[in-house]
């Protein structure tokens, strides 16, 4: 399975109509996550501070 077609946190397909690409704190796009999971350079769940904790 090709995992680069999914959010690496919640597995939302990147071609899904609800998918919005995540951003870093400087506004740059983050290709690994969706905006539901990661936005403005941080994970949206306050209990997650790194990809390792997901």
C-alpha atoms as an extended CHARMM CRD file, in Angstrom:
* protein
*
        54  EXT
         1         1  UNK       CA              0.0000000000        0.0000000000        0.0000000000  PROA      1               0.0000000000
         2         2  UNK       CA              1.2730000000        3.4790000000       -0.8620000000  PROA      2               0.0000000000
         3         3  UNK       CA              0.9320000000        5.4640000000        2.3780000000  PROA      3               0.0000000000
         4         4  UNK       CA              1.9510000000        8.8240000000        0.8660000000  PROA      4               0.0000000000
         5         5  UNK       CA             -1.6160000000        9.0820000000       -0.4490000000  PROA      5               0.0000000000
         6         6  UNK       CA             -2.9660000000        9.3350000000        3.1210000000  PROA      6               0.0000000000
         7         7  UNK       CA             -2.5730000000       11.5830000000        6.1420000000  PROA      7               0.0000000000
         8         8  UNK       CA              0.1080000000        9.9040000000        8.2440000000  PROA      8               0.0000000000
         9         9  UNK       CA             -1.9090000000       10.4790000000       11.4130000000  PROA      9               0.0000000000
        10        10  UNK       CA             -5.5760000000        9.7240000000       10.6940000000  PROA      10              0.0000000000
        11        11  UNK       CA             -5.1930000000        8.0080000000        7.2940000000  PROA      11              0.0000000000
        12        12  UNK       CA             -7.6660000000       10.3740000000        5.5550000000  PROA      12              0.0000000000
        13        13  UNK       CA             -7.0740000000        9.9210000000        1.8090000000  PROA      13              0.0000000000
        14        14  UNK       CA             -5.4300000000       12.9770000000        0.2690000000  PROA      14              0.0000000000
        15        15  UNK       CA             -7.9090000000       12.8670000000       -2.6150000000  PROA      15              0.0000000000
        16        16  UNK       CA            -10.9300000000       13.0120000000       -0.2490000000  PROA      16              0.0000000000
        17        17  UNK       CA            -13.1260000000       16.1140000000       -0.5520000000  PROA      17              0.0000000000
        18        18  UNK       CA            -12.5590000000       16.9820000000        3.1450000000  PROA      18              0.0000000000
        19        19  UNK       CA             -8.7640000000       16.7770000000        2.9460000000  PROA      19              0.0000000000
        20        20  UNK       CA             -6.9690000000       20.0830000000        3.5080000000  PROA      20              0.0000000000
        21        21  UNK       CA             -3.1720000000       20.0800000000        3.5380000000  PROA      21              0.0000000000
        22        22  UNK       CA             -1.4800000000       20.8230000000        6.8590000000  PROA      22              0.0000000000
        23        23  UNK       CA              0.7500000000       23.8590000000        7.3370000000  PROA      23              0.0000000000
        24        24  UNK       CA              3.8830000000       24.7070000000        9.2630000000  PROA      24              0.0000000000
        25        25  UNK       CA              4.1360000000       27.7590000000       11.5360000000  PROA      25              0.0000000000
        26        26  UNK       CA              5.6340000000       29.7960000000        8.6640000000  PROA      26              0.0000000000
        27        27  UNK       CA              2.7180000000       28.9090000000        6.3580000000  PROA      27              0.0000000000
        28        28  UNK       CA              4.6270000000       26.2920000000        4.3510000000  PROA      28              0.0000000000
        29        29  UNK       CA              2.7060000000       23.1530000000        3.3980000000  PROA      29              0.0000000000
        30        30  UNK       CA              3.2950000000       19.9100000000        5.2690000000  PROA      30              0.0000000000
        31        31  UNK       CA              2.8280000000       16.9350000000        2.9360000000  PROA      31              0.0000000000
        32        32  UNK       CA              2.5840000000       14.2730000000        5.6390000000  PROA      32              0.0000000000
        33        33  UNK       CA             -0.5800000000       15.3530000000        7.4780000000  PROA      33              0.0000000000
        34        34  UNK       CA             -4.0310000000       16.8480000000        6.9820000000  PROA      34              0.0000000000
        35        35  UNK       CA             -5.1590000000       20.0800000000        8.6430000000  PROA      35              0.0000000000
        36        36  UNK       CA             -7.4290000000       18.1150000000       11.0070000000  PROA      36              0.0000000000
        37        37  UNK       CA             -4.3170000000       16.5480000000       12.5890000000  PROA      37              0.0000000000
        38        38  UNK       CA             -1.5770000000       19.1500000000       12.1450000000  PROA      38              0.0000000000
        39        39  UNK       CA             -1.9140000000       22.9090000000       11.6770000000  PROA      39              0.0000000000
        40        40  UNK       CA              0.3990000000       25.9030000000       12.1000000000  PROA      40              0.0000000000
        41        41  UNK       CA              3.3760000000       23.6930000000       12.9600000000  PROA      41              0.0000000000
        42        42  UNK       CA              1.7220000000       21.6630000000       15.7220000000  PROA      42              0.0000000000
        43        43  UNK       CA             -0.5260000000       18.6530000000       16.1610000000  PROA      43              0.0000000000
        44        44  UNK       CA             -4.1300000000       19.6690000000       16.8150000000  PROA      44              0.0000000000
        45        45  UNK       CA             -4.5020000000       17.1860000000       19.7000000000  PROA      45              0.0000000000
        46        46  UNK       CA             -2.7470000000       18.8490000000       22.6730000000  PROA      46              0.0000000000
        47        47  UNK       CA             -1.6580000000       15.4610000000       24.0350000000  PROA      47              0.0000000000
        48        48  UNK       CA              0.4230000000       14.7430000000       20.8990000000  PROA      48              0.0000000000
        49        49  UNK       CA              3.6830000000       16.6320000000       20.5250000000  PROA      49              0.0000000000
        50        50  UNK       CA              5.5220000000       14.3810000000       18.0640000000  PROA      50              0.0000000000
        51        51  UNK       CA              4.8400000000       11.9120000000       15.2810000000  PROA      51              0.0000000000
        52        52  UNK       CA              6.2660000000        9.1890000000       17.5310000000  PROA      52              0.0000000000
        53        53  UNK       CA              3.3850000000        9.7220000000       20.0320000000  PROA      53              0.0000000000
        54        54  UNK       CA              0.6590000000        9.2050000000       17.4210000000  PROA      54              0.0000000000
